[in-house]
Amino acid sequence: MERHDSVTSEHDHAELLVHDVDAELIVQGDDEIDESNDKKESNETNRNMARLLLIVAAALYGTNFTVVKMLGQTDMSIALSATLRFGLAALVTSPWLFEKTENSNAGEQQQQTGDMDYRTEMTLRGMEVGFWNSAGYIAQAVGLGTTLASKSAFLCSLAVVTVPLLDYATGKRLERRQITGIVLALLGVAVLELGGLSASDLALTSGDLASMVQPLAFGVAFWRMEKAMHKYPEEAKRATAAQLLAVFLGSAAYGVVTNPGFFDTAKIMQFASDPTVLFSLFWTGCITTALTIYMESTALKSLSAAETTLILSTEPLWGTAFAAVVLGEQIGIDTGIGAVLIISACLISNLGLDGIRNLLAGPGDKFPNEDKENGEEFSGLVRGGFLAAAGSSFLGAVKSTVMQIQDILVDILPQGPPDL
């Protein structure tokens, strides 16, 4: 009897141990699920913040057209203005080259790359990207000598195609929403930049051939920087400084080759006494070059180069809006059409059709069958920015069109409509 009770007690104890182990495994599984969900939410938040950074960078880039136009009213050469602009940007960010950082992947990555220090490797990678960018800027300068600025801007936007093609060539699958976004973005930029040009303006020139180097050079630069930032995500500052140093060296070399006497100290001192020139150099050097490239490098820690170039394709929208506010330039119906196409491209490429339906429905009214692959929708701030840009551009285009119709009616009926 005592033996039976002993066996029963041992059996009950074993069952209790099994239940305790099961409970512990369930709790551990729940903790892992919660941790995984928290990580997904954190990654999505980082991606949304990166998208917001790129929208701000695109808006800042949009101011370049107006500010450079102010700089173009002086007799400063392109080589000198580029050298001073990128030289100032390189000088401002130079301390980042020597900044000590702790990289969580340094040990593992250094074993894969041999004895090269990760700081040295990131500096070299940044300079490589900088030389690609320098090639793009030089091609842009050469092309603008014999082609229209609008055509050059459109050809530059083809970088939105270069990056996905590079991804595809290296084994990455292209989704239909990405291809749709690329096509819409190109159509939108074409409407914005090429609208109103005659057939003779669209004829191919030697400047167009030079400008075609831009999308290749800039596209490769974004693609290579994505690889570098995914490998060393803590090195955005060093990558930015290295890029700008390389672009400065490339601009100076271009100036020396094309015009050995371009760096005239007397002229530089004369320009330095002009507040407009100083402001233009500061803005284009420190804000729309140093700051924006740092923002791009930071965003590439979380986003792909393909998505980065697509969001930056909104630059013409911001440029048009800024020129309208500062210079009083008219906004036509083509601006509204281009705005709708470009913003649709960004939304479709990033969210897909299901994501857009959820975006328009709002957080309280989700559609079923949400596309999990595309992740959650943009944050409210990013969503508001896109919709505000579309609404502003479209309303501006409608207002301009109404004014044009009024002008036509005044020409036809100068005395007003006839009395009935």
Helices and strands as residue ranges (DSSP letters): H 2-62, H 64-72, H 78-93, G 94-98, H 106-112, H 118-143, H 149-157, H 159-169, H 176-194, H 206-211, H 213-231, H 236-258, H 265-272, H 275-282, I 283-291, H 292-299, H 305-312, H 315-326, H 333-361, G 372-374, H 380-412
